[in-house]
């Protein structure tokens, strides 16, 4: 990352509340083809979330603590604030002298943009201002939120507008918090009802909905130059597993999340090799 930052654009997508098992099953079954074609080896990496709910997890992610590989470490980090004694800051880590990654990237010349989804990004109160307040520019409206059946489509349209408005030489760090997976998600499964509520099946249908539109987001993010993308969940959620429902609790389905990182080639690279993405 020390060589990527300053050269490439950066995209961070958190698929809020997405369970690892659901993501892995849909990838294996060919039900999320736009995501799967970019996953290294066609599979999600199994990782542990840095928090059990949105606010805690994103505070950690924005401090450089991305979900940790679910195997013994130590695991060198992509991004890290400069501090003595860090055991996960490696030679290739992008190290910043700022309290958070967003500010560190801004100091490196990036335009930092947040397109929010769930309530912690809605700027409708003091708490809803904390996370988006880290960014130079933030966007949220009800159509982006958890109750909107077209939330991700609306977010993608805003991302396209953001990218098209930037000078071509301006580096971009674009963050999108995808609300579609979060409850309520029953409306993404044909035949499901509000009375029956959410389920593992409606959660899966919400991921299929996101997959149908995420190609446009990737295209926008890499429309000016090569883009390094991170797509992951911030935490999972329970649908009756061992009697648990929801998150902000210490169950395996909450702590285990899908993760992927890959390069999206810029326009010149795409024309040269005919490829849509380069995984790393």
C-alpha angles and dihedrals in degrees: 000000000000088000096036096055109082093025108053133043115247130224125189117185121183112195092208114228096356113158119224095225093053092046092049094047094050092048092050091048094050093243096128102043098161092057096037095056089062099042111104104258089358093280137101119246113240111235141164118246119237090225141018097233138031102266097047094043095049093047087058095043092051088052089057098264103125119180109298123237108261095239135076114294165133092220118195112232129230093221132024139166113238109261135143119260099021109157095190100052106103137181093271097043117119101237119198134189096223136092093251141021095247092057090043091056091046089055088051089058102266126140102230116211130179123198103189131207120170124050096272087071100043098098089218095125142006094280092046089056099055101080099035088043089072090069131078089227129021135181132197135150133160092264088064093053137099095266095056118097089203098043099126095045088054092048092050091051090053091048090053090051092049094051094045092052095056125095108253093242094053112104114225135211105192120188122189123186105200112213099183096093093051120092128303093054102133091108092069093068116073110237096019118125137211089237093056090046131196125336141168087271094055089046088056091047089053090056090051088052091052091048092056090062106028094088089070090053092051091047092052094046092053098037094104104032142336113310130204108217132197117190117182146133122256093212140333130243137224127240100190095312106163087343095305126127127188128358141276085092136101103253125132093243089057098046097043115078140170119250136182137169127189145146121258107207118233124239096275093049093047092054092046099052104019092230128134098209144359118220124212 
